[in-house]
Amino acid sequence: MKIGLVSPYVYPLPGGVTQHVRYLYENLRQRGHDVRILTSSHGLQRASEGDVIRLGKGFSMPANGSVGTVTVSFRYISQVRAVLERERFDVLHFHEPFVPFLSLVLLRESQSVNVATFHAYGGWSPAYEFGSRALGAYAERLHGRIAVSAAARHFIDRYFPGDYKVIPNGVDVDRFRRAVPIARWQDGTRNILFVGRFEPRKGVLDLLKAYRILRKTGCDCRLLLVGGGPQEREARRYVATRRLRGVEFLGRVSDDEKAQLFRTADVYVSPATGRESFGIVLLEAMAAGAPIVASDIHGYKGVVRRGREGLLVPPREPKEVAASVARLLRDPELAREMSEAGIRRAEEFSWPRVTAKVDDYYGFVIRRLAATGPLPPHFSAEIPAPARTAAQDAEGDAEEAGHLSRAVADEASGTAAPGVVAS
């Protein structure tokens, strides 16, 4: 099939969604599909670069306690129509489809099968609360809906009720498996690692407080901080005013160096305060074999299982973080067991496995649409046959049969099943 992956966040700038799009693109191509990435420009990127098609200009703005992107263009409609007519995608896969304005224009003009992945999680969202009233017609144009976790599904279903398939984020297992520790930090001092944006919801200041407790108790350890953001100056001031030794601010690093740092870590710590839909960094830590201390929040509990791959602690509790890190550093056998469990767990989230689930879902959505009437005008590929592997059991067959029969029944009665709307 010909597939367009729509990223409202500027590709390939760093970020969880853009990373997801990158690996999905690579693995869908390996499965034989013809794939493009539709995104905006941000700075001096060219209009198009191989399979990357740029439409409009992206601008950063605060969103969900972090930084998001809004894309604008004075020629959006004509640009989008020209691209869609030229490319004639069988499937358009939108990532966060309601982020203005690139995804919304593409979704409105689409004549393809429309699938969306929802990545976000949070509390009450005024943008979604008011947007749900204005964006109902756009939501109806989605033929299939994916959420990256149960937490993300719960969040989006509050505002746009429908039929959501949970398919998790993935991890490049091979990259982290073949990485080697950085010799500079292999000097006998144990390494605590943090990777993330320096902002309140990532809990970096709570981690510094926990590290201070560890140092006061005589723990011979080092804190490696990877990333940057609005709290970096405050974090550096905290370290300086309290004369904390062993804190290394490493800034942004390459993907290869990041993998090496995960392999270097004796413990990986993610003290996020909330609004995390999944926790990709936890997957990366597990793939590298690092035992984990993480906040006990909804988005993390679907990745790290309590007491198996890591220790979960209440958010905003530096003393609990310090105690859990100290426990892993004092108990090499426990750390080894969690490291091995994490490596096994990460295999379940390898990108080939995740992409296979996405590909199978495309086929399910297409067959569901075909059962109720003509497919959208731009769909010209063969209708995919249901995948049959040893992992698929009678329960999966029954689920698809039930969805298809309900779709046919709804069509006959003049109602539409959730997420099944003719283009």
TORKE-161511 format. One record per atom (N, C-alpha, C): residue in one letter; x, y, z. Coordinates in steps of 0.05 Angstrom, whole numbers, plus 5000, padded with zeros to 4 digits. Example, Ala and Ser with C-alpha at 12.3 -4.5 7.8 and 13.67 -1.06 7.14 Angstrom:
BEGIN
A526448865156
A524649105156
A526449345156
S525749555142
S527349795143
S525850015157
This chain:
BEGIN
M501749765000
M500050005000
M501850255000
K500650474992
K502050734994
K500950875019
I502750935037
I502051035064
I503351305069
G501751495078
G502751755087
G502651775117
L504951825130
L505051865159
L505152165164
V503152265178
V502752555183
V503752625211
S505852795212
S506852885238
S506453185240
P504753275259
P504453565263
P506853685277
Y508553515289
Y511053615301
Y513253595280
V514953795279
V516853815257
V518753575256
Y518753435235
Y520453195231
Y523053295217
P525453215226
P525953015247
P526953135273
L525953365281
L526953485306
L526353285329
P527953305351
P527553105373
P524853115385
G523852885393
G521152865405
G520052585403
G518352515422
G517252245422
G515652175398
V513952365388
V512252305365
V513952285340
T515852465336
T517552455312
T519252205312
Q520252115335
Q521751865336
Q519951625329
H517451635339
H515551425332
H515151415302
V514751645290
V514251655261
V516651555246
R519051625255
R521451535241
R521651225240
Y521351095263
Y521550805263
Y519250665249
L516850785251
L514650665237
L515050685206
Y516150915198
Y516850945169
Y518850735160
E520950705175
E523050505167
E521950225167
N520450155186
N519449875188
N517149815169
L515450015163
L513449975143
L514649935116
R516850075110
R518250035085
R519449755083
Q520549665106
Q521649395106
Q519449185101
R517049245107
R514749065103
R513649095074
G514949255058
G514249275030
G512349505022
H511749685040
H509949905034
H511450145022
D510150305007
D511150554997
D510350775016
V512250905030
V511551075052
V512651355048
R511151555056
R512051835057
R511451945085
I512952155092
I512452295117
I511552585110
L509252665120
L508252935115
L508553085141
T509953315139
T510553475163
T510853765154
S511653935173
S512154215166
S515154275166
S515854515160
S518554605162
S518954775187
H521454785196
H522054945220
H524855045217
G525155285207
G527855375201
G528355365171
L530655255163
L531555275135
L531355005120
Q529654815130
Q529354565115
Q528254615087
R529054445068
R527954465041
R525054375041
A523554435020
A520754365018
A520354065019
S522153915007
S521953625007
S524653505007
E524953275020
E527453135022
E526952845020
G527152734996
G526552454992
G523652394998
D523252225018
D520452145025
D519152335046
V520552555052
V519452755071
V518252985055
I515653025059
I514153245045
I513453455066
R514353705061
R513853915080
R511654105070
L509754165088
L507554345082
L507354545105
G507554795099
G507255005120
G509655035137
K509355215157
K511555285175
K510655215204
G512455085218
G511855015246
G512955215266
F511355275286
F512155455308
F511755325335
S513755345352
S513655225378
S511855385397
M510455235415
M508755365435
M508355175458
P507755275482
P507255095505
P504854915501
A505154665510
A502954475508
A503354245527
N501254185544
N501253955562
N503753955580
G504554185589
G506854195607
G509554175593
S509554175566
S511954145551
S511854355528
V513054285505
V512954465482
V511854315458
G509854435445
G508754315421
G509154485397
T507854425375
T508254565350
T505554625337
V505254865327
V502954945311
V504055015283
T502854895262
T503754945235
T501655125220
V502755315205
V500955495190
V502055535162
S500255615144
S500955685117
S498755845104
F499456035087
F497456185073
F496356035049
R497655815042
R496755665018
R496155375025
Y495355325050
Y495055055059
Y493154885041
I490854995036
I488854835022
I489854754994
S490954944979
S491854884952
S494254694953
Q496054734973
Q498454564975
Q497554274982
V495754255001
V494853985010
V493453844988
R491653984974
R490253854952
R492153754930
A494153914924
A496053844903
A497653594912
V498553584937
V500053354947
V498353104947
L495953124957
L494252894959
L493452784932
E493052964913
E492352864886
E494752744872
R497152844877
R499552734866
R500252464878
E500052444904
E501052204918
E498851984919
R496352064922
R494051874922
R494651644942
F494851714967
F495451514988
F493151324991
D493751074996
D491650885004
D490850925033
V492950985050
V492451035078
V493951285086
L492551455101
L493851685115
L493651625145
H496051625157
H496251555186
H497051805201
F495151925215
F495552175229
F496552125258
H498652265266
H499652245294
H498852505308
E497152475329
E495852705341
E494352875320
P492152765310
P490752895287
P489453165293
F489153235318
F487753485324
F489553715331
V492253665328
V494153885332
V493954075307
P493354325312
P493054505288
P495754565275
F495654625248
F493354605231
F493854405208
L496254315207
L497054135185
L495253885184
S495053745206
S493453495207
S490553545201
L489453765211
L486653825207
L486053875177
V487754025164
V487254075135
V487553815119
L489653665125
L489953405111
L487653225116
L486653215140
L484453035147
L481853125132
R481453385131
R479053485118
R479053425088
E481453445076
E481653405047
E482153115039
S482652945058
S483452665052
S481352515037
Q482152355017
Q480452165003
Q481651885006
S483051845028
S484351595034
S483051465059
V483951235066
V483251115091
V484751255113
N483351365133
N484551535153
N484851385180
V487251365189
V487851235215
V489351435232
A488851445258
A490151635275
A491351495299
T493651585308
T494851495333
T494851735353
F493951675377
F493851875398
F495951815418
H497752005423
H500151965440
H499852085468
A498152285471
A498252455495
A496552335517
Y497352425542
Y495852365566
Y496052595584
G493852655598
G493952875617
G491352885633
G491053085649
G488653125664
G486553265646
W484953435659
W482953575643
W484353765624
S483553765599
S484853925578
S482854125568
P483254385573
P481354585562
P481354585532
A483754535520
A483854535491
A482054315479
Y482254075491
Y480653855481
Y477653885489
E477253995513
E474454035522
E472854215503
F474154435496
F472754615477
F473054525448
G475454405443
G475954315415
G474154085407
S473253915427
S471553695420
S468953785407
R468054015414
R465554115403
R465854205374
A468254315369
A468754425342
A469954215323
L471154005334
L472553815318
L471053545313
G468553545321
G467053295318
G466953195289
A466653385270
A466553295242
A469253185233
Y471453285244
Y474053175237
Y474352895249
A473552865274
A473752595286
A472152385271
E469952465259
E468252275244
E469652185219
R471652335210
R473052245185
R475252045191
L475651975216
L477651775224
L476351495222
H477451325205
H476451055202
H477550865222
G479850935234
G481050765254
G482650935274
R482650845299
R483951005320
R485650825337
I488150915341
I490150775358
I490850955381
A491250835404
A492450975427
A494950825436
V497050965444
V499550835451
V499550695478
S497450745494
S497250615520
S494450635529
A493750475550
A491150495562
A490650775573
A492750895584
A492551175595
A491851365572
A493251345549
A492651525527
A489851475516
R488951225516
R486251165507
R484151285525
H484551255551
H482751365571
H482551675568
F484851805563
F484852095560
F483252185536
I483852075513
I482652175488
I479652085487
D478951865498
D476251765497
D474351945513
R475452095532
R473752285547
R472652495529
Y474152575508
Y473352795491
Y472352705464
F473352485454
F472552385428
F471952085432
P469652015443
P468951725447
P469051575421
G470151325423
G470251165399
G471550895405
D472150755384
D473350485386
D476350515382
Y477950485403
Y480850535402
Y482350265405
K484350225389
K486149995391
K488650085404
V489449945426
V491950015440
V494249875426
I496050025415
I498549915403
I500850095414
P502649975429
P504650135444
P506750265426
N508250445438
N510750535425
N512750305423
G514750345406
G516750145403
G519550235411
V521450055410
V524250125417
V526049975397
D528250115390
D530249995372
D532049815389
V531149565394
V532549385412
V535449345403
D535949315378
D538649255368
D540549485374
R539649725372
R541449955377
R542449955406
F540649895425
F541449905453
F542949645460
R542349425447
R543749175453
R546749185445
R547249315422
R550049315413
R551649545423
A550449735437
A551849965448
A553849875469
V556050015472
V558049955492
V558150185513
P558650115538
P558850325558
P561150525552
I560850775562
I562850975557
I565050945578
A567450905568
A569750845586
A570251075607
R569651315599
R570151545617
R568651515644
W566251395643
W564651365667
W564951085679
Q566750935670
Q567250665682
Q569650665700
D569450815722
D571650855740
D571150755768
G569050585771
G568450475797
G566250625812
T565650865804
T563451015815
T560850945801
R558750875816
R556250795804
R554851035791
N553550985768
N552351195752
N549351185753
I548151415760
I545251455759
I544651625735
L542851545718
L542351685693
L539551795691
F539352035680
F536752165673
F536952265645
V534952195629
V534752295601
V531952425598
G531952675590
G529352805586
G529553105586
R527253235582
R527153525581
R527153635610
F528653845614
F528653965641
F526254145644
E524054025653
E521554175657
E520154055681
P518254195693
P517054095718
P515853815716
R514553745694
R513253475694
R515253245692
K517753305685
K519753085684
K521053035711
G520653225730
G521653175757
G524653195761
V526053355745
V528953355747
V529853475774
L528353675785
L529153785811
L528653585833
D526553425831
D526153215851
D528453015851
L529552965827
L531752775824
L534252895837
L534753155834
L537053285847
L536753275877
K534353305887
K533953285916
K534553005926
A533652805910
A534152525917
A537152475917
Y538552575897
Y541452535895
Y542852665918
R541952895927
R543153025950
R542952845975
I540652715978
I540252536001
I542152305999
L542452195975
L544351965971
L547252045979
R548052285970
R550752375976
R551052416006
K549052516019
K549252566048
K549452306064
T548352096053
T548551836066
T551051686059
G552851806044
G555351686038
G555451516013
C553451525997
C553251355973
C555351455952
D557051275943
D559051355922
D557751325895
C556551535885
C555151525860
C555451795845
R554651785820
R554852015802
R552152045788
L551352285782
L548852345768
L549452455741
L548552315720
L548952405692
L546252505682
L546152755675
L543652885665
L543952945636
V542152825620
V542152865591
V539653015583
G539953235569
G537753395560
G538153695567
G536053845563
G536054125569
G533154225570
G532754475576
G530054585577
G529854815596
P527354905602
P526955145617
P527955135646
Q528254895658
Q529154875685
Q532154835688
E533554845666
E536454785667
E537954985685
R537255235682
R538655435699
R538055395728
E535555335735
E534855275763
E536255025773
A536454825756
A537854575764
A540854635769
R542054785752
R544954845756
R545255015781
R543455195787
R543655365811
R543355185836
Y541554995835
Y541154805857
Y543754665863
V545054565842
V547554415846
V549754595857
A549854845846
A552055025855
A551655115884
T549255195891
T548755305918
T549055095939
R548554845933
R548754625953
R551454475950
R553154565932
R555754455927
R555654145923
L553854075906
L553453785900
L555653695881
R557053495889
R559153385872
R558153145856
G559453105833
G558752875817
G556352905799
V555353145795
V553153195777
V554253295750
E553653145729
E554653215702
E552353285684
F552353535675
F550453635655
F551553575627
L550353385614
L551453295588
L550053425564
G547953565568
G546453695546
G545153495528
R544653575504
R543453395484
R545753225472
V545152975467
V547052785457
V545952645432
S547652525416
S546752375393
S545352115402
D543851995384
D542551745390
D544551525398
D546751515384
D548751315391
D549951355419
E550551615426
E551651665452
E549551615474
K547051675467
K544851625487
K544751325493
A544951165472
A544850875476
A547250785494
Q549550905489
Q551950835505
Q551450925534
L550251155539
L549751245566
L547851055581
F545750955567
F543950765579
F545450515587
R547350425570
R548950195577
R550950255600
T551650505603
T553450585624
T552050595652
A549450645651
A547950695676
A547750445694
D548250485720
D547650275739
D544750285747
V543550525747
V540650555752
V539650785734
Y537350735721
Y536050955706
Y533751055723
V533451315726
V531351435742
V529651625725
S527051585728
S525151765714
S523051855735
P523452085748
P521652175769
P519452355759
A518252295736
A516152465724
A513852495743
T512552725742
T510352795760
T507652715750
G507452655724
G504852575712
G504752665683
R502352625671
R501852705643
R503752565624
E504552315630
E506152155612
E504351935601
S504151915575
S502451715564
S503751445562
F506351435562
F507651175557
F510351155571
G512351305563
G514951285575
G516951145557
I517551265534
I519451135515
I522151095528
V523051285544
V525651265557
V525851015574
L523650935586
L523750685602
L524250445584
L523150435560
L523650225542
L526650225534
E527750465529
E530550485521
E532350385544
A531650465568
A533250365591
A533150065593
M530749955590
M530549655592
M532049515570
A531849625546
A533249505523
A536249495528
A537249695542
A540149715548
A540849555573
G538849455587
G539449295611
G539749455637
A538749695637
A538949855662
A536549815680
P536949735705
P534749725724
P533650005728
I531050025735
I529650275734
I528450345761
V528450605767
V526850725788
V525150935774
A522450905776
A520751095761
A518251165778
S517051375772
S514651465786
S512351265781
D510751235800
D508351055799
D506051215787
I506151255760
I504051405746
I502851235724
H500551315715
H499051145696
H500651075671
G501851265658
G503251205633
G505651025636
Y506751005660
Y509150835664
Y508450545672
K506150515685
K505550245696
K504950045674
G504350135650
G504049945628
G506649855615
V508849985623
V511449915612
V513149765632
V513549895656
V515149765677
V513249635697
R513549385701
R511949235721
R513249245748
R511649315768
R512649365795
R514349125805
G516749175813
G518448975825
G519648775805
R519148805779
R520148625760
R522348745743
E521748965728
E523749105713
E524849355728
G523449425749
G524249665764
G522549705789
L523249915803
L521849995828
L520250245822
L517650245829
L515850465825
L515450615851
V515650875850
V515451045874
V513451265870
P512351365892
P510351585889
P511751835876
P510351975858
P511452215846
P511852435867
R513852605862
R514452835879
R515352755907
E516652525909
E517652425935
E520652365932
P522352565935
P525252515932
P526352315951
K525252295976
K526252105995
K525751815985
E523451775972
E522751505962
E524651435938
V525151635922
V526951595899
V529751515909
A530751665929
A533351615940
A533451335952
A531451255967
A531450995980
A531450765960
S529950795938
S529750595918
S532350565902
V533550795895
V536150785882
V538250655900
A538350725926
A540250615944
A539750305946
R537350225946
R536749935948
R537949785924
L537649895900
L538749765876
L541849765877
L542949985886
L545950005887
L547049815908
R545549765930
R546549585951
R546149295945
D544249235926
D543448955921
D544048885892
P546548805885
P547248745858
P545548515846
E544748325862
E543048105852
E540348205843
L539148375859
L536548495851
L536848655826
A538948815824
A539448985800
A539848805776
R541248585779
R541748405756
R539148275747
E537448185766
E534848065759
E533048265744
M533048515753
M531448715739
M532548785712
S535248785710
S536448835684
S535648615664
E535848365672
E535148145654
E532248145647
A530548215667
A527648225661
A527048455642
G528448675645
G528048905627
G528748845598
I530948695594
I531748625568
I529648445554
R528648255570
R526448085559
R523948245553
R523248425571
R520848585567
R521148765543
A523448875538
A523849065515
A523348915489
E523948665488
E523548515463
E520648515454
E518848535474
E515948535467
E515248795453
F516849005456
F516349265444
F518249325421
S519449125409
S521249175387
S519649295364
W520949475348
W519449605327
W518349415305
P519749205298
P518449015279
P515848905290
R515748845316
R513248735328
R511048945329
V511849185337
V509849405339
V508849475311
T510649485291
T509749555264
T507949345252
A508449095258
A506748875249
A503948915260
K503649005285
K501049055296
K499649285282
V501149495276
V500049725262
V499049645234
D500749495220
D500149395193
D497649225194
D497449045213
D495048875216
D492549045221
Y492949255237
Y490649435243
Y489749575218
Y491649665201
Y490849785175
Y488949595160
G489849345159
G488349145144
G485549105156
F485449095183
F482849065196
F480949295189
V482049545191
V480349785185
V479449775156
I481149705138
I480449695109
I478249485105
R478649245116
R476549045113
R473949125125
R474049265148
R471649365161
R470149565143
L471649745131
L470449935113
L469249795088
A470849605077
A469849465053
A467249315058
A466849225084
A464449075090
A461949255091
T462349515092
T460049695094
T459549855069
G461249835049
G460749985024
G463350045010
P463350224991
P465850284976
P467950414993
L470450344987
L472650465001
L473150754990
P474650925005
P475151194996
P476351204968
P475951424953
P476751434925
P479651384920
H481451464938
H484351434933
H485451154940
F483750984952
F484750724959
F484650544934
S486950454925
S487150294901
S488650034905
A489649984929
A491149744935
A489249504938
E490349264938
E488749034944
E487949034974
I485648934980
I484748925008
I486448715022
P487848795043
P489648605057
P488048365069
A489148135066
A487947895079
A488747895108
P487047775126
P487747765154
P490347615158
A492147725174
A494647595180
A494147345197
R495647135191
R495346885206
R498146795216
T498646825241
T501146735253
T500546565277
A502546435287
A502246265311
A501246425335
A501846685335
A501046845358
A498146925358
Q496846895335
Q493946965333
Q492246725340
D490446765358
D488846535367
D485946585360
A484246405369
A481446415363
A480146665373
E481146775396
E479947015407
E480247255388
G482647275375
G483047485356
G481247455332
D480847215322
D479047175300
D476247255307
A475347175331
A472647235339
A472247545342
E474347675351
E474147965354
E473748105327
E475248025307
E474948145281
E472248085269
A471447835272
A468847755261
A466647915274
G466847955300
G464848105314
G464748395305
H467048525301
H467148795291
H465948815263
L466548625246
L465548635219
L462548605218
S461548415234
S458648365234
S457148605245
R458348735266
R456948965277
R457049195257
A459249215242
A459349435221
A457249395200
V456849145191
V454849085171
V452049145182
A451649065207
A449049105219
A448449405223
D450449555231
D450149845234
D449549975208
E450949885187
E450450005161
E447649955152
A446749705157
A444049635148
A441849795163
S442449865189
S440550015205
S440850315202
G442950395187
G443250685182
G444850825203
T446150675222
T447950795242
T450750715236
A452650875246
A455450825242
A456750725268
A458250515266
A459750415289
A461950615296
P462850635321
P464850825329
P467350795311
G468251015300
G470651005285
G470350895257
V467850835248
V467350735221
V465550925207
V466751105191
V465251305177
V466151315148
A464251305130
A464951315102
A466251575095
S468251565078
S469751815072
S467951985054
